[in-house]
């Protein structure tokens, strides 16, 4: 049977995968408001223990980064669906562990499992959508993917804040997490198809000698069947464009680590109620998620590069604004500015990688990009924890992140380039008589 690419041809499967990434976001979001805000009262973390508070996000980032790396390569061998299923199986104990947790170390271990889950599931929902859609739909595809995921993150943060207020943190997270994770596991088994055959069909169209109107600017001097190490070095330093994208992905996760670790604590210590903390952080996620419906599609029209650079700088500005004013309205607007910046850069950094990664090894390339990107959780959480620890002020963590975003955006501007093949195509292959 001939396989057709495009959202319209694969509408049913595309919608199933959007539902999956919504559930992935709900799973991540259930730990992002309640757990940090109530770390002292419910989980025994001493007040102002910035490094201990950061530890669970450091663990999450390190594990998720490695699992992104593993997931991309593994999915090219066993298929996307099996990797997705494995990710949901790993998540099953998480709600029980948080509910029972006699100490903060249990929360850290549960977060390690969450990192494995997120590395396997979010990677596969993204890769699977790219498998079945067309090149000119790539920005839209990733915008929709991240929209669904981060709307899920935002909604989970708001809902769990209400559940914790009504039933207590542990019981609320237990019920919410169990329903989400078991639903996702069943839906994957029943309705998700493996999309690896679509990727193989696309790779055949891009084989040497095939006719193409638009040829992306793929890296040169790459083996026909590159090893994991070859792709890793290509993504990390051999190709300056991919290196620039990878470092930008790593640094932008400093923002999300800050939002996860210190936004709830910072706001809660300012006297903001737990539900209002959920809403302020929810504004960040909802603006981020909702705006990606437009920014992903916009990059298909005007390109990725400018949106990525501007997004880095706007997002950093929103972080700085959090400590330059006060009041619920001010903090909500500042969070929204950061969310808008993230919406500009988040799907389009991934789209830029997908533009110039050959379909034969795109799954591995995306996995390695996501390795570096989500390693930013660990590096960022450690950095902001150290900044707050040595200064004794939580605000130092905000400035650490804001400056990092400004510098990283400059590196991307200097070393990167437009990757959309329509706007910056490779030179036509010449033939000799």
C-alpha positions as CSV (number, residue, x, y, z in Angstrom):
1,X,0.0,0.0,0.0
2,X,1.4,3.4,-1.0
3,X,2.0,5.7,2.0
4,X,0.9,9.4,1.6
5,X,2.4,12.2,3.6
6,X,0.5,15.2,4.8
7,X,-1.8,16.2,7.7
8,X,-4.9,15.8,5.5
9,X,-4.0,12.3,4.3
10,X,-3.2,11.2,7.9
11,X,-5.8,13.3,9.8
12,X,-6.9,10.5,12.2
13,X,-3.5,9.4,13.2
14,X,-2.4,13.1,13.5
15,X,-5.2,13.8,16.0
16,X,-4.4,10.6,18.0
17,X,-0.8,11.8,18.3
18,X,-2.0,15.3,19.4
19,X,-4.1,13.7,22.1
20,X,-1.0,11.7,23.2
21,X,1.2,14.8,23.5
22,X,-1.6,16.6,25.5
23,X,-1.5,13.6,27.9
24,X,2.3,13.9,28.0
25,X,2.0,17.5,29.0
26,X,-0.6,16.8,31.7
27,X,1.8,14.2,33.2
28,X,4.6,16.7,33.3
29,X,2.5,19.6,34.5
30,X,1.1,17.8,37.6
31,X,4.5,18.3,39.3
32,X,5.1,21.9,38.3
33,X,3.0,24.0,40.7
34,X,2.1,21.9,43.8
35,X,5.3,20.1,44.4
36,X,7.7,23.1,44.5
37,X,5.3,25.4,46.3
38,X,4.6,22.9,49.1
39,X,8.1,21.3,49.2
40,X,8.6,22.8,52.7
41,X,5.3,22.1,54.2
42,X,4.4,18.7,52.7
43,X,7.7,17.2,51.6
44,X,10.2,18.3,54.3
45,X,12.5,20.6,52.3
46,X,14.1,23.2,54.7
47,X,13.3,26.9,53.8
48,X,15.8,28.5,51.4
49,X,17.5,25.2,50.6
50,X,17.9,26.3,47.0
51,X,20.1,23.5,45.9
52,X,18.0,20.8,47.5
53,X,14.9,22.3,46.0
54,X,16.6,22.3,42.6
55,X,17.7,18.7,42.9
56,X,14.5,17.1,41.4
57,X,14.7,19.2,38.3
58,X,18.5,18.5,37.9
59,X,17.6,14.8,38.1
60,X,14.8,15.2,35.6
61,X,16.9,17.1,33.1
62,X,19.8,14.7,33.1
63,X,17.6,11.7,32.7
64,X,15.3,13.2,30.1
65,X,18.3,14.4,28.1
66,X,19.8,10.9,28.0
67,X,16.4,9.3,27.2
68,X,15.8,11.6,24.3
69,X,19.2,10.5,22.9
70,X,18.2,6.8,23.4
71,X,14.6,7.2,22.1
72,X,15.6,8.7,18.8
73,X,18.1,5.9,17.9
74,X,15.9,3.1,19.4
75,X,12.8,4.2,17.4
76,X,14.7,3.8,14.2
77,X,15.3,0.1,15.1
78,X,12.1,-1.0,16.9
79,X,9.6,1.6,15.7
80,X,7.9,4.7,17.2
81,X,4.9,3.0,18.9
82,X,7.0,0.6,21.0
83,X,9.1,3.4,22.4
84,X,5.9,5.4,23.2
85,X,4.3,2.4,25.0
86,X,7.5,1.9,27.0
87,X,7.4,5.5,28.1
88,X,3.9,5.1,29.5
89,X,4.7,1.9,31.3
90,X,7.6,3.6,33.1
91,X,5.2,6.4,34.3
92,X,2.8,4.1,36.1
93,X,4.5,4.2,39.5
94,X,4.9,8.0,39.6
95,X,1.6,9.0,41.2
96,X,1.9,6.3,43.9
97,X,5.4,7.3,44.8
98,X,4.5,11.0,45.2
99,X,1.4,10.0,47.2
100,X,3.4,7.8,49.6
101,X,6.7,9.9,49.6
102,X,8.1,9.9,53.2
103,X,10.9,12.3,52.2
104,X,12.0,14.6,49.4
105,X,14.3,11.8,48.0
106,X,11.2,9.9,46.9
107,X,10.1,12.9,44.9
108,X,13.5,13.0,43.3
109,X,13.3,9.3,42.4
110,X,9.7,9.8,41.0
111,X,11.1,12.7,38.9
112,X,13.7,10.4,37.5
113,X,10.9,8.1,36.2
114,X,9.1,11.2,34.9
115,X,12.3,12.1,33.0
116,X,12.4,8.7,31.4
117,X,8.7,8.9,30.6
118,X,9.0,12.4,29.0
119,X,12.1,11.5,27.0
120,X,10.4,8.5,25.5
121,X,6.9,9.8,25.0
122,X,7.4,13.5,24.0
123,X,10.2,12.5,21.6
124,X,8.0,10.0,19.9
125,X,4.9,12.2,19.5
126,X,7.1,14.8,17.8
127,X,9.0,12.4,15.6
128,X,5.9,10.4,14.6
129,X,4.1,13.6,13.4
130,X,7.1,14.6,11.4
131,X,7.1,11.2,9.8
132,X,3.6,11.5,8.4
133,X,3.6,15.2,7.4
134,X,5.1,17.1,4.4
135,X,8.1,19.4,4.5
136,X,6.0,22.5,4.0
137,X,3.9,21.6,7.0
138,X,6.8,21.1,9.4
139,X,6.4,24.4,11.3
140,X,2.7,23.9,11.6
141,X,3.2,20.3,12.7
142,X,5.6,21.2,15.5
143,X,3.5,24.2,16.5
144,X,0.5,22.0,17.0
145,X,2.6,19.4,18.8
146,X,4.0,21.9,21.3
147,X,0.7,23.7,21.6
148,X,-1.0,20.5,22.7
149,X,1.8,19.6,25.1
150,X,2.2,22.9,26.8
151,X,-1.5,23.6,27.1
152,X,-1.5,20.2,28.9
153,X,1.3,21.4,31.2
154,X,-0.5,24.6,32.0
155,X,-3.9,23.0,32.6
156,X,-2.3,20.3,34.8
157,X,-0.6,23.0,36.9
158,X,-4.0,24.9,37.4
159,X,-6.1,21.7,38.0
160,X,-3.7,20.2,40.5
161,X,-3.5,23.5,42.4
162,X,-7.3,23.3,42.9
163,X,-7.2,19.5,43.7
164,X,-4.4,20.1,46.3
165,X,-6.4,22.9,47.9
166,X,-9.5,20.6,48.1
167,X,-8.1,17.2,48.8
168,X,-4.5,17.8,49.8
169,X,-1.3,17.7,47.7
170,X,-0.7,14.0,47.8
171,X,-4.2,12.7,47.2
172,X,-4.9,15.2,44.5
173,X,-1.7,14.3,42.6
174,X,-2.4,10.6,43.0
175,X,-5.8,10.7,41.5
176,X,-4.9,13.1,38.7
177,X,-1.7,11.3,37.7
178,X,-3.3,7.8,37.7
179,X,-6.2,8.8,35.5
180,X,-3.9,10.5,32.9
181,X,-1.2,7.9,32.7
182,X,-3.5,4.8,32.5
183,X,-5.7,6.6,29.9
184,X,-2.6,7.4,27.8
185,X,-1.3,3.8,27.9
186,X,-4.6,2.3,26.8
187,X,-5.0,4.9,24.0
188,X,-1.5,4.2,22.7
189,X,-2.1,0.5,22.5
190,X,-5.5,0.8,20.9
191,X,-5.2,3.6,18.3
192,X,-1.6,4.8,17.7
193,X,0.1,3.4,14.6
194,X,3.8,3.0,14.0
195,X,4.9,5.7,11.6
196,X,8.4,4.4,10.9
197,X,7.3,3.2,7.4
198,X,6.5,6.8,6.5
199,X,10.0,7.9,7.4
200,X,11.6,5.2,5.3
201,X,9.4,6.1,2.4
202,X,10.4,9.8,2.7
203,X,14.1,8.8,2.9
204,X,13.8,6.9,-0.4
205,X,12.6,10.1,-2.1
206,X,15.7,11.9,-0.8
207,X,18.2,9.3,-2.0
208,X,21.1,10.6,-4.2
209,X,20.0,11.1,-7.8
210,X,16.3,11.5,-7.0
211,X,14.5,14.5,-8.5
212,X,13.5,17.3,-6.1
213,X,12.4,20.9,-6.7
214,X,13.6,22.0,-3.2
215,X,16.5,20.4,-1.6
216,X,17.3,21.3,2.0
217,X,20.8,22.3,3.0
218,X,21.8,19.0,4.5
219,X,25.2,18.7,6.1
220,X,27.9,17.5,3.8
221,X,30.5,14.7,4.4
222,X,28.0,12.5,6.2
223,X,28.1,8.7,5.7
224,X,25.3,6.9,3.9
225,X,24.5,5.1,7.2
226,X,26.0,7.3,9.9
227,X,26.8,5.9,13.3
228,X,25.4,7.3,16.5
229,X,28.7,8.9,17.3
230,X,28.9,10.5,13.8
231,X,25.4,12.1,14.2
232,X,26.3,13.2,17.8
233,X,29.4,15.0,16.7
234,X,27.6,16.5,13.8
235,X,24.9,17.9,16.0
236,X,27.2,19.0,18.8
237,X,30.1,20.8,17.0
238,X,30.9,19.6,13.4
239,X,28.1,21.5,11.8
240,X,28.0,25.1,13.2
241,X,24.3,25.5,12.4
242,X,23.3,22.4,14.3
243,X,25.6,23.4,17.1
244,X,24.0,26.8,17.3
245,X,20.6,25.3,17.4
246,X,21.6,22.8,20.1
247,X,23.1,25.4,22.4
248,X,20.0,27.6,22.0
249,X,17.8,24.6,22.9
250,X,20.0,23.9,26.0
251,X,19.9,27.5,27.3
252,X,16.1,28.1,26.7
253,X,15.5,25.2,29.1
254,X,17.0,27.4,31.8
255,X,13.8,29.4,31.6
256,X,11.6,26.3,32.1
257,X,13.7,25.1,35.0
258,X,13.3,28.5,36.6
259,X,9.6,28.5,36.1
260,X,9.4,24.9,37.5
261,X,11.7,25.4,40.5
262,X,11.6,29.0,41.6
263,X,8.5,30.7,40.2
264,X,6.1,28.8,42.6
265,X,8.4,29.3,45.6
266,X,9.1,33.0,44.7
267,X,5.4,33.8,44.3
268,X,4.2,31.8,47.3
269,X,6.7,33.6,49.5
270,X,5.4,36.9,48.2
271,X,2.0,35.9,49.7
272,X,0.3,34.8,46.5
273,X,-2.3,32.1,47.1
274,X,-1.6,28.6,45.7
275,X,-4.4,28.9,43.1
276,X,-3.1,32.3,41.9
277,X,0.4,30.8,41.7
278,X,-1.2,28.2,39.5
279,X,-2.8,30.8,37.3
280,X,0.3,33.0,36.9
281,X,2.4,30.0,35.9
282,X,-0.6,28.9,33.8
283,X,-0.4,32.2,31.9
284,X,3.1,31.3,30.9
285,X,2.1,27.9,29.7
286,X,-1.1,28.9,28.0
287,X,0.5,31.8,26.1
288,X,3.4,29.6,25.1
289,X,1.1,26.8,24.0
290,X,-1.6,28.9,22.4
291,X,0.8,31.1,20.5
292,X,2.5,28.1,18.9
293,X,-0.6,27.6,16.8
294,X,0.5,30.7,14.9
295,X,4.3,30.9,15.4
296,X,4.9,27.4,14.0
297,X,2.8,28.1,10.9
298,X,4.4,31.6,10.6
299,X,7.9,30.0,10.3
300,X,6.7,28.1,7.3
301,X,6.1,31.4,5.6
302,X,8.8,33.8,6.8
303,X,11.5,31.3,8.1
304,X,12.8,30.0,11.4
305,X,15.9,32.0,12.1
306,X,14.5,35.4,12.9
307,X,11.8,33.9,15.1
308,X,14.3,31.8,17.0
309,X,16.6,34.7,17.8
310,X,13.8,37.1,18.7
311,X,12.2,34.5,20.8
312,X,15.4,34.0,22.9
313,X,15.6,37.7,23.6
314,X,11.9,38.3,24.3
315,X,11.7,35.3,26.6
316,X,14.7,36.5,28.6
317,X,13.1,39.9,28.9
318,X,10.1,38.4,30.5
319,X,12.2,36.6,33.0
320,X,14.0,39.8,34.0
321,X,10.6,41.6,34.3
322,X,9.5,39.1,37.0
323,X,11.8,40.7,39.6
324,X,11.4,44.3,38.4
325,X,7.9,44.8,39.6
326,X,5.2,43.2,41.8
327,X,1.6,42.4,42.0
328,X,-0.4,39.5,40.5
329,X,-1.2,41.4,37.3
330,X,2.5,42.4,36.8
331,X,3.7,38.9,37.3
332,X,1.1,37.4,35.0
333,X,2.1,39.8,32.2
334,X,5.8,39.1,32.7
335,X,5.0,35.3,32.6
336,X,3.0,35.9,29.4
337,X,6.0,37.7,27.8
338,X,8.2,34.8,28.5
339,X,5.6,32.5,27.2
340,X,5.4,34.5,23.9
341,X,9.2,34.3,23.5
342,X,9.1,30.5,24.1
343,X,6.3,30.2,21.5
344,X,8.5,31.9,18.9
345,X,11.5,29.7,19.5
346,X,10.4,26.4,20.8
347,X,8.7,24.7,17.8
348,X,11.0,26.5,15.4
349,X,14.3,25.4,16.9
350,X,13.1,21.8,16.4
351,X,11.7,22.6,12.9
352,X,15.1,24.1,11.9
353,X,16.8,20.8,13.0
354,X,14.3,18.8,11.1
355,X,14.8,21.0,8.0
356,X,18.5,20.1,7.6
357,X,18.5,16.6,9.1
358,X,18.2,13.9,6.4
359,X,15.1,11.7,6.8
360,X,17.3,8.6,7.1
361,X,18.8,9.8,10.4
362,X,16.3,12.5,11.4
363,X,15.0,10.5,14.4
364,X,18.5,10.3,15.8
365,X,19.2,14.0,15.0
366,X,16.1,15.1,16.8
367,X,16.9,12.8,19.7
368,X,20.4,14.3,20.1
369,X,19.0,17.9,19.7
370,X,16.5,17.0,22.5
371,X,19.3,15.5,24.5
372,X,21.2,18.8,24.6
373,X,18.0,20.8,25.0
374,X,16.7,18.9,27.9
375,X,20.1,18.6,29.5
376,X,19.4,22.3,29.9
377,X,16.9,21.4,32.7
378,X,19.8,19.9,34.7
379,X,22.4,22.5,33.9
380,X,20.0,25.3,34.3
381,X,18.5,24.1,37.6
382,X,22.0,23.6,39.0
383,X,23.1,27.0,37.8
384,X,20.2,28.9,39.2
385,X,20.4,26.9,42.4
386,X,24.0,27.9,42.8
387,X,23.3,31.5,41.9
388,X,20.6,31.7,44.6
389,X,22.7,29.7,47.1
390,X,25.9,31.9,46.9
391,X,24.0,35.2,46.9
392,X,21.4,34.2,49.4
393,X,18.7,35.7,47.1
394,X,16.3,34.0,44.8
395,X,16.3,36.9,42.5
396,X,19.9,36.1,41.4
397,X,18.6,33.0,39.7
398,X,16.3,35.1,37.6
399,X,19.2,37.3,36.4
400,X,21.3,34.3,35.7
401,X,18.7,33.0,33.3
402,X,17.9,36.3,31.7
403,X,21.5,37.0,30.8
404,X,22.0,33.4,29.6
405,X,19.1,33.9,27.1
406,X,20.5,37.1,25.8
407,X,24.0,35.6,25.2
408,X,22.7,32.4,23.7
409,X,20.5,34.3,21.3
410,X,23.6,36.2,20.1
411,X,25.4,33.0,19.5
412,X,22.5,31.7,17.4
413,X,22.4,34.9,15.4
414,X,26.2,34.7,14.7
415,X,26.5,31.0,13.9
416,X,23.1,30.0,12.6
417,X,21.3,30.6,9.3
418,X,17.9,30.2,7.8
419,X,17.1,26.5,7.3
420,X,13.8,26.6,5.5
421,X,14.5,25.0,2.1
422,X,12.1,27.3,0.2
423,X,13.9,30.4,1.6
424,X,17.5,29.1,1.6
425,X,17.7,26.0,-0.6
426,X,20.8,24.0,-1.4
427,X,22.4,24.7,-4.7
428,X,21.1,22.5,-7.5
429,X,23.1,19.3,-8.2
430,X,25.0,19.7,-11.4
431,X,25.5,16.9,-13.9
432,X,28.2,16.4,-16.5
433,X,27.7,15.1,-19.9
